Amino acid sequence: MEQKNILKAKFTKINILLAIVISLLLAIIALLIIFIKTSSITTSENLNGEKTRFLTRVESISDVELKNVNPKDVYTFTCEIVEQKPREQTTTCADFGITIHSINWDMWEASGASGKGIYSVLNCEPSCADGNREEVPVEVKLSGLMTDGSKYYLTKLNAYSLNGSTLKVSHMFPWDLADFYLYYVKNEE
């Protein structure tokens, strides 16, 4: 009988601790939900004090404001590296199996960018090591303006054949050039 009472007391203590832990977790979740819903903050700070900026979509910028954005403040990404007017673009950064190279930009501004280049796909037949590249001249268009609060980024890439050829693996368009991008700010502010 005494052993039963000891077990009952232990289970009661465990149940009380579990109830406290669950209550605390629910309170934390509620606070996080409130913070997320009421916050428009696009930066956070890690344990080392480094700030991280997250890209946010620019939706409410007017045409007049777009014209006031200096083209020198407009960037894009090549394999998550920030660049202006890159000569090459790819979303297959490990092997550049699909790429657009020799890009010459005709227009570069906050409303978008356009140019011409060569779309190149590695044909892996009979194998990728022994395959050749298939190339098609294309028109390149960048769009999807985003900002980290200090710079503007064109994040979406589309390409269109200039000679009517079908682009292999064109189902991948538009390319999301900022797919994994976070901007770390060190002692900037």
N, C-alpha and C positions, 0 to 999 in steps of 0.2 A: 504494500500500500504506500509506504514511504517513497519508494522508487517511482511510483506513478505520479505522486505529487511533485517530485523533483523534475520529472519530464514535463509535466504540465506547466510548471513555472518557467522552464527553459523555452518551451514553445510560446508561451505568453510574451516573454521578453523578445524573442525573435519576431513575433508578429508585430509588437509595438515598434521595434526598430525598422521593420519593413514598411510599416505605415508611415513612419517619419521620413524615410528615404523617398518613398513614392510621393509624399506630399511636397517635399523639397523639389523633386524633379518636375512635378506638375507646375509648381510656382516658377521655376526657371524657364520652362517652356512657355508659360503665359507671358513672362517678361520679354522673352525673345520675340514672340509674336507681336507684342505691342511695339517693341523697338523697330522691328522690320516694317510694320505698317505705318509708323509715324516718321521714319527716318528717310531722308534723301541723301544720306552720306554715301559718297563713293570712295572713301578711303578707310582703311583700318590700319592698326599698328600691331606688329608682331612682338614677340617677347624681347627681341633685341632693340626695340624702338624704331625699327625701319617701317616706313609707311608703304602701304600697298594701295595703288589706285586701280580701280576696276573700270573698265570701259562701260559707258552708258550710251544708249542709242540717242541720237539727236533727233527729236521728233518735232519740236515746236519752234525751230529756227525758221524765220521768214526768209523770203528770197532776198530782201534788202540786207538782212544780217549775213546771209551766205555770201553776198558780194563783198561784204566788209572783212571776211576772213581772208587773210593774206595767203596766197598759194604756198608761201614758204613755211606756213604753219600746218600744211596738209601732208600727211604721211600715209604709208601703208605698211604691210608686213611681207617679208619673204622668209618663210620658215620661222616665224615669230620674231624675226629681227626687224626693228623699225628702220624703214627706208623711205626715201623720196625718189620717185621715178625709177624704180628698179628696172634693170635690163632683162631680168629673168624672174619668172614666177613659177611656183610649183606647190602642190599639196602633198607630194610624195618626197619629203625631205631626206629620207634615208638613202634613196637611190636615184632620185630625179627621174623615175620611170615615166612620169607624165610631167611635161614642162612646157612653158611658153618662153622662148628665148628671143634674143635680138629685138626686144621691144623698143620702139621709138614712140614717145608720147607726143601726141598732137595737142592735147588739152590736159591741164592739171589744175584743178581748183576744188573747192569744198563741195560744189554741187556734183562732182564726179570727175572722172578722168577717162580719156580714150586714147588709143594708139594702135599700132600695128606690130605684129610679131609673127613668130613661127611656132605653131603648136606641134609638139613632138612627143610621140608615144613609143615606148620600147615594145616591139613585137617579140614576145617570148616564145617564138616557134622556130626551131624545135625546142629551144630552151632560152631563158633570158640571157645566158652567157653567149649563146650563138645567134641570137635574134638580131634584127636590124631595127632602125628607127623609121617610123612613118611620120612624115612631116607635111603640114598643111599651113599656108599663110592664113592668118586670122586677124580680125579686129578684136581688140581687147577693151573691155569697159569695166571701170571700177565704180562702185556705189556703196551704199550702206554706211553713211557718215556716222561716226561715233566719236566720243571724246572721253578723255580721262580727267578733264577739268582744266588742262593747260594746252593740250595739242588736239588736233583733229585727225581722224584716221578713216580712210576708205577701206572697208573690210570685206566687201563682196566683189568677186571677179567673175565676169562672164566672157566667153569668147565665141566668135561667130566666124565660120569659114568665109574667106574672101573669094574662093573659086568654086563654090558649090559642093565641094567634097564633104562627105560625112565625117565628123570628128569622132574618132574612136573614144570610147568611155565618156561620151559627152553627157551621160546621165549624171555625172558628178557635178555639173554646173548648177547653180553658181558655187564657186569655191568660197569657203569661209576662211579668209586669210588671218583672222584674229581668234581662231578657235581656242587656243590655249593661252592667250596673251594676258599677262598681268604686268603692271608697270611698277617697279620698286623705286621708291623715292628715298634718297639718302640725304638727310640734312638740307633739304631744299626749302622747307618752309620755316 
